[in-house]
Amino acid sequence: MRMKLLLIDSEVSQADWIRRRLEIENNQVMVSPDWHTGWMMAHQSHYDIVLLAMNLQDSVQLSSFYLWAVETHDVPLLLIISPDTPANKAWVLESGADDCVGNSVDIRELMARLYALYRRKAGHFTTRSELSIDDLNVNLSEKSVYRAGKRINLLPREYYLLVFLMENKGRVISKKEILETVWNAADAIRPNTVEVYINYLRNKIDRPSTTKLIHTVVGMGYVIRIPDDV
């Protein structure tokens, strides 16, 4: 499996070490020393995964992370973070990263996580161009969401959660399955994360409408469906 990767890392020695190790595994790796150049590179060429190394105490790097998380839907984002703490990992995953590792990560673990993201990108989401239920429509090519003809702006993780629910409309999905599929790192996420994001979706999608589509099945999980009495 050969991946085309973009590594954004201002630490030259660390970037060179990661690049060489990834290339040994037969991957193509492009390196950017700063997020602004990396942003331009990402929009000039296709990459399978973007790796963004960042110090969470650096406000400029935090700004770059928010930019990637909010505006980039179609390229998985893996963060290489410091300080490497469970709280920091949980925070970046909940804020929009697809996965994260510490800056002292073993290359075998890094490769395993990259392969998992690659497989998820290649095989998780439907090949259809549109998903719909009632008056809710998702255009998968444009990454756009509409309800009753009105566009709804979703953050990347909200969008991925909605797509997963709509791919499985009518089926009750457990919190564990949602975490493993939408976040790809269930062990690093706070227990109430799914509830929080379900609430975000309800506020944006269900609250303005008389027909509620997102339902809780107590003790089992969540399902998107048209209510029986509609």
N, C-alpha and C positions, 0 to 999 in steps of 0.2 A: 504494500500500500504506500504510494508516494503522494505526499501532501505538499501543496504550495503554501508556505507560511510567511507571515509578516511579523517580525520581532521589533518592537519599539522599546529601546532601552538606552538611557543616557549613560549608564555605566559601561564603558567601552570594554573593559576586560571581561565583565560578566557576559555581555552580549556576544563577545567573540567565543567564549567558552560554550555558551548555549548553542550558538550557530554551528560550531564545529561538531558538537555531539549530535545535533539534529541531522546534520548532513551525513554523518556516518550511518545513520539509519535510512539513508536514501531519500531524504526530503529536500525540497528546494526551499531555501531560506533567504529572504530579503531582510535587511536590517536598516532601521532608521534610528538616528541618535536622539530624536526628539519627536514629540507627539504631533507637532504641526506638519513636519515633513512626512511622518507616517500617515497622517490623515490624507494628505495629497496622494501619496503612493497607493493607499487603499482605494481611492476613487479613480485612479488611472489604470488599475489592473485588478484582476480577480484573485482573491486569496481564499483558501479553504478555512483558515483560522488566523485570527490576529492574537499575538501574545503581547501583552502590555505590562512591562515591569514598572512598578511604582512604589514610592515611599509614601505611605498614608499620612505622613506628617508634612508633606510638601503640597502646598495649596495649588501650585501650578499643575502638578501631576493629578491632583484630585479633580481639577477642572477638566483636564483631558479625559479622565475616566468618565465623568458625567456626560461629556460630549459624545463619547463612543456609546455609552449605555443608552442614552436617550434617542440618538439619531441613527444608530446602526442596528437594523433588524436582521439582515440576511447573512451576516458573517459572524460566526461564533467568536466570543471574546473570552480569552483565558488570561487572568491576571497573575503576575508573579509579584508577590507583595512582601513588604517589610514595614513595620515589625510583623513577624509571623505569629499571630496569636489566634486562638479559636474565635474570639470576639471580632477581630478584624476580618477573618475569613467569612464569618456569618454576615457581617455588615456588607462586604462587597458583593456577595452572592445575592443578598436581598435587594441590593441597589441596582442590579442589572447585569453583573458578570455571569457568563455561562458556567465558569468554573474558576478555581483559583488554587495556587500552590504557594508555598513559602519560597524565598529566594535561595534557600539551601536545599531545594528539592533534589532527590535522586533522579537521575536522567531516566531510569526505567519507569518510575512513577509518572514523570512528566509525559513520556511517550504513551503510557497507558491512558492517561487522561486525554491526550490529543486524539488518540485513536477513538476513544469513546465519543468525543465531540464530533469527530468526522463521521462516524457511523450514525450518530443521532441526526446530523444534518442531512446525510444522504438518504436515511430511511425512515425517519420519524414522521415528518409531515406529509400530508397527502399530495398526490401529483395533480389533483384537480385544481382548477383555477379559481374556484369560488366555493364557499360554504354558506349555507343559509338555513335559518329556522324562523318561521313566522315572518316578521318584518325586519329581522336582523340578518345582515349580509356582510361577509368578509371576502374581500378580493385579495387572493393570496399573491398575485403577481405584484400588485401595488402596495401590499401590506396595509390596506385601508379597511375601515370598519364603518358601516352605516346602519342606523336603525330608523325605520320609517322615512328613509331618504335623507336623514340628517347625519353628517359625518361625526364620528366619535373619535377623539384623540386618545390613544392608549400608549402607555410606556411599554418598552419591549417585553418585559416579563408579564404584564397584563395581557398583551397581545398573544404571546405564546400560550398562556393559560387558557385564554378564550378559544384559540384554535384547537387545543387539545380537547377541551370540553365539546366543541362542535364536531370534531372528528368522531367523537364517541357519543353523540347526542342520543339520549334515551337510556344510556348505560350509566349506572352508578359507579363512580370512580373514587377509590379510597385516597385519603391524604397521603399515604405512603407512595402510592403509584404516581400521584401528581408530583410529589417532591422528587422522586427518582427520574421522572420523565422531563418535567419542565425545568427543574433546577439541576438535575444530574449530579446532585451531591447532598443526599438527604441527611447524612450524618453531620453536616456543618450548619444546618439551618435550624433556626429557633422553632419550637414546637407549634407556635401559633401563626407561622408565616402563611400557610395556606388560607387560614381563616381571614387574615388581613387582606390578602390579595383577592379572595372571593368577594370581600366587602367592597374593595375598590371597584371591581367589575360591576357589582350590583348598583353602586352609586352612579356609575357612568352609563350602564346599559338598561337596568331595570327600573330604577327610581323614576326616570322621566316618563315611563310607560305604564299603562294600566295592566298590561299582560306581563307577568313576571316569568322569566325563563330559567333563571338559575336557582336551583332548589337544594336544600340540605336534607339528606336522608340520615336521621339521627343514628349515630353509632356505626355508620357505613361509609359516608362520604358525600359527594356532590354529583349532581346531574343537571344537564341543560335539556329542557323539554318544554313543550307547550302544556300548561295545566289541563287536567282532565275536564274541568268545568268551563273551558273556553270553547 
